[in-house]
Amino acid sequence: MLRKARSVSAVLVLLAVVSQLRARVDSKYPPTVVFMTDFGTVDDSVTICKGVMYSIMPGLRIIDLSHQVTPFSIRDGARFLFGASPYYPAGTVFVTVIDPGVGSERKAVIVKSKRDQYFVLPDNGLITLVAERDGIAGAREITNRTWMIGAALSSTFHGRDIFSPAGAHLARGDNWTEAGPELDSSKLVRLQIAAARFDAAGVNGTAIALDGPFGNLVTNIDAHDFLQLGYAHGDIVSVAIGDHKLAIPFVRTFGEVPIGKPLLYIDSRGHLAAAVNQGSFAAVYGITPPVSISIPRKGRD
């Protein structure tokens, strides 16, 4: 009996030590909000939103994903959330305000992924790609006025009045079920994003965006699928991009072609991309995404 009591006591001591270590880790690393908007930085909008969050949770860490998202581009916002969120731990709160429907009947929501990350954003399709990859554990509409600020909500600045305070409440550890009523996650707005189509002749895809300021074309053609066409590094690939028919080398990186020359490569996100070494592919060829891209199987051009 004494031996059993000692065993139980040892387990309790061990649990207490683990709890203390976990508390130290939690206190060492502040709660994190990853913040993204299409506001730009020429005025005070981003700073105001951060001030709202800090006023609710002074110890908050705010990381800027981007505030230069193409204005009104829900697709770009969805793409950036998809690209960045895997690199952040469970519990991270993503506050995203790309909201061309601000002030309309669109809902302000919190979506919890199955990776235990929270996404505070308008219900306009921004969650589409994350939801497809990670799954959704639940969703709530933000209706609780104590999770907002201001006696009278602005009809045009929900980034300040709704999304920023709601994100800070989550980061502070407030129970997200208090934000408002539960939503059927299957009814959240989803973007209709067509996948690349493969057949016996080759692939038909889309150049969906530009890679930041460099003018590289980002496509929806997955690297693994592209390689199934039979190409290897060093091959010249026949490519139709919009109205342009080009023969472009497939290489590992930019410096493998002369300066000013085009190349195809696999980008850091695992998709086929087109670039000009130390130049802008989009500017050189006058291309503005979205635009079609077609590539035949090797030997069929």
C-alpha positions in Angstrom: 0.0 0.0 0.0 2.9 2.4 0.9 4.7 1.5 -2.4 1.5 2.4 -4.3 1.1 5.7 -2.5 4.7 6.6 -3.3 4.2 5.7 -7.0 1.1 7.9 -7.2 3.0 10.7 -5.4 5.9 10.4 -7.9 3.5 10.7 -10.8 1.9 13.8 -9.3 5.3 15.4 -8.9 6.2 14.6 -12.5 2.9 16.1 -13.7 3.5 19.2 -11.7 7.0 19.6 -13.2 5.7 19.1 -16.7 3.0 21.7 -16.0 5.5 24.2 -14.8 7.8 23.7 -17.8 4.8 24.2 -20.1 3.8 27.4 -18.3 7.4 28.7 -18.7 7.3 28.0 -22.5 3.9 29.6 -22.8 5.1 32.7 -20.9 8.3 32.9 -23.0 6.6 33.0 -26.3 3.8 35.6 -26.6 0.5 34.9 -28.4 0.8 35.6 -32.1 -1.4 37.3 -34.7 -0.4 37.1 -38.4 -2.0 40.1 -40.0 -2.7 40.6 -43.7 -4.7 43.3 -45.6 -4.9 45.0 -48.9 -4.7 48.4 -47.2 -1.2 49.3 -48.2 1.0 51.4 -45.9 0.6 54.9 -47.2 -1.9 55.9 -44.5 -2.7 54.9 -40.9 -5.1 52.0 -41.5 -2.7 49.2 -40.6 -1.3 51.1 -37.6 -4.8 51.8 -36.3 -5.7 48.1 -36.5 -2.6 47.1 -34.7 -3.4 49.7 -32.0 -6.8 48.1 -31.5 -5.2 44.7 -31.0 -2.5 46.0 -28.6 -5.1 47.8 -26.5 -6.9 44.5 -25.9 -3.7 42.4 -25.5 -0.6 44.5 -24.9 1.7 41.5 -24.8 0.6 40.4 -28.3 3.1 39.7 -31.1 1.8 40.9 -34.5 3.5 39.6 -37.6 2.8 41.2 -40.9 2.1 38.7 -43.7 1.5 41.4 -46.2 -0.4 44.7 -46.6 0.4 44.9 -50.3 -2.1 42.3 -51.5 -3.6 43.3 -54.8 -6.6 45.5 -53.9 -9.8 43.5 -53.7 -8.0 40.2 -54.7 -9.6 37.5 -52.6 -7.7 34.9 -54.7 -4.3 36.4 -53.8 -5.3 36.6 -50.1 -6.4 32.9 -50.1 -3.2 32.0 -51.8 -1.0 33.8 -49.3 -2.9 32.3 -46.3 -2.4 28.8 -47.9 1.3 29.5 -48.4 2.1 31.0 -45.0 -0.1 29.1 -42.5 1.8 25.8 -42.5 4.9 27.5 -41.1 3.1 28.7 -37.9 2.2 26.6 -34.9 -1.2 25.6 -33.6 -2.9 28.4 -31.8 -1.8 31.1 -34.2 -4.5 33.6 -35.1 -4.6 34.9 -38.7 -6.4 38.2 -39.1 -7.1 38.9 -42.8 -8.9 41.8 -44.3 -9.3 41.7 -48.0 -12.9 42.7 -48.0 -14.5 44.2 -51.2 -17.9 43.5 -49.7 -17.4 45.4 -46.5 -20.7 46.8 -45.1 -22.8 44.3 -47.1 -24.6 41.2 -45.9 -21.4 39.1 -46.0 -20.6 37.7 -42.6 -17.6 38.4 -40.4 -16.4 35.0 -39.2 -13.8 33.0 -37.2 -12.8 29.7 -38.8 -10.9 27.1 -36.8 -8.9 24.7 -38.9 -8.1 21.1 -38.0 -4.6 22.2 -37.4 -6.0 24.3 -34.5 -5.3 27.6 -36.1 -7.8 30.4 -36.2 -8.7 32.6 -39.2 -10.6 35.9 -38.5 -11.8 37.2 -41.8 -14.8 38.0 -44.0 -16.8 35.1 -45.4 -15.9 35.8 -49.0 -13.8 32.8 -50.0 -10.5 33.7 -48.3 -10.5 30.4 -46.4 -11.0 28.3 -49.5 -7.5 26.9 -50.0 -6.7 26.4 -46.3 -10.0 24.6 -45.8 -9.3 22.3 -48.7 -5.9 21.3 -47.4 -6.3 21.4 -43.6 -10.0 20.9 -43.1 -12.3 22.9 -40.8 -13.0 22.1 -37.2 -15.6 24.8 -36.7 -16.8 28.3 -37.6 -18.5 31.1 -35.8 -20.1 34.4 -37.0 -18.7 37.4 -35.1 -21.8 39.0 -33.6 -20.9 39.6 -29.9 -20.5 43.4 -29.5 -18.0 43.0 -26.7 -15.7 41.4 -29.2 -15.9 44.6 -31.3 -15.0 48.2 -30.7 -16.9 51.5 -31.0 -20.4 52.6 -30.0 -21.3 52.7 -33.7 -19.7 50.3 -36.1 -18.3 51.9 -39.3 -19.8 50.5 -42.5 -16.4 50.7 -44.3 -13.7 49.9 -41.7 -14.5 46.4 -40.3 -10.7 45.8 -40.1 -10.6 48.2 -37.2 -14.0 47.6 -35.6 -14.5 43.8 -36.0 -11.6 41.7 -37.3 -8.8 43.3 -35.2 -10.6 43.2 -31.9 -11.9 39.7 -32.5 -8.4 38.5 -33.4 -7.0 40.1 -30.2 -9.6 38.4 -28.0 -8.7 35.0 -29.5 -5.0 35.7 -29.0 -5.7 36.7 -25.4 -7.2 33.3 -24.8 -10.9 34.2 -24.7 -13.2 31.4 -25.6 -14.0 31.6 -29.3 -17.5 30.3 -28.8 -18.3 33.6 -27.2 -17.8 35.4 -30.5 -21.2 34.5 -31.9 -23.3 31.6 -33.2 -21.9 28.5 -34.7 -22.0 28.3 -38.5 -22.3 25.3 -40.8 -18.8 25.2 -42.2 -20.0 23.6 -45.4 -21.9 26.7 -46.2 -18.9 29.1 -46.0 -18.2 30.9 -49.2 -15.7 29.0 -51.4 -13.8 30.3 -54.4 -14.2 28.3 -57.7 -10.6 27.7 -58.5 -10.1 25.4 -61.5 -7.3 22.9 -61.3 -4.9 22.3 -64.2 -6.2 19.7 -66.7 -3.9 16.8 -67.8 -4.6 14.5 -70.7 -2.7 12.4 -73.3 -1.6 15.6 -75.2 -0.2 17.5 -72.2 -1.4 20.0 -69.6 -3.7 23.1 -69.7 -3.4 25.3 -66.7 -3.4 28.9 -65.6 -0.8 31.5 -64.7 -2.7 32.7 -61.6 -0.5 35.4 -60.3 2.8 37.3 -60.2 5.6 36.5 -57.7 5.8 39.7 -55.8 7.7 42.6 -57.5 9.8 40.3 -59.7 7.2 39.6 -62.4 7.6 35.8 -62.4 4.5 33.9 -63.4 3.0 31.6 -60.7 1.0 28.8 -62.2 -1.5 26.2 -60.9 0.6 23.4 -62.4 2.0 21.2 -59.7 5.7 20.2 -60.0 5.0 16.5 -59.7 2.4 16.6 -62.4 4.6 18.7 -64.7 7.4 16.2 -64.5 4.9 13.4 -65.6 5.0 15.1 -69.0 8.5 13.7 -69.4 10.7 16.8 -69.1 14.0 17.0 -67.3 16.3 19.9 -66.4 18.0 21.2 -69.5 15.1 20.4 -71.9 13.6 23.1 -74.1 9.9 23.2 -73.5 7.3 24.5 -75.9 4.9 26.7 -74.0 1.8 28.6 -75.0 1.0 31.5 -72.5 -2.0 33.4 -73.6 -1.2 34.5 -77.2 2.5 33.9 -76.8 4.2 30.7 -78.2 7.6 30.3 -76.7 10.4 27.8 -76.4 11.8 28.0 -72.9 14.5 26.0 -71.1 13.5 24.1 -68.0 16.2 24.7 -65.4 16.8 24.6 -61.6 17.4 28.2 -61.0 17.7 31.7 -62.6 21.5 31.8 -63.1 21.4 28.8 -65.4 20.3 31.0 -68.3 21.9 34.3 -69.4 20.7 37.6 -68.0 17.5 38.7 -69.8 16.6 35.2 -71.0 13.4 33.3 -70.0 13.3 30.1 -68.0 10.9 27.6 -66.5 11.6 26.3 -63.0 9.9 24.8 -60.0 9.2 27.5 -57.4 9.6 27.3 -53.7 5.9 26.4 -53.3 6.3 23.4 -55.5 4.6 24.7 -58.7 5.9 25.4 -62.2 6.8 29.0 -62.8 8.2 31.2 -65.6 10.7 34.0 -65.1 13.3 36.1 -66.9 16.7 36.1 -65.3 17.1 39.5 -63.5 14.0 40.8 -65.3 10.2 40.6 -65.3 8.6 37.9 -67.4 5.3 39.7 -67.1 6.8 43.0 -68.4 8.9 41.5 -71.2 6.0 39.6 -72.6 3.1 41.9 -71.7 1.3 39.3 -69.6 -1.2 40.0 -66.9 -2.6 37.0 -64.9 -4.9 35.2 -65.0 -3.9 33.8 -68.4 -3.9 30.3 -69.9 -0.8 28.2 -70.1 -0.5 25.0 -72.2 2.4 22.6 -72.4 2.5 19.4 -74.6 4.0 16.1 -73.4 7.6 15.8 -74.3 8.0 14.8 -77.9 4.5 15.9 -78.9 5.3 19.6 -79.8 
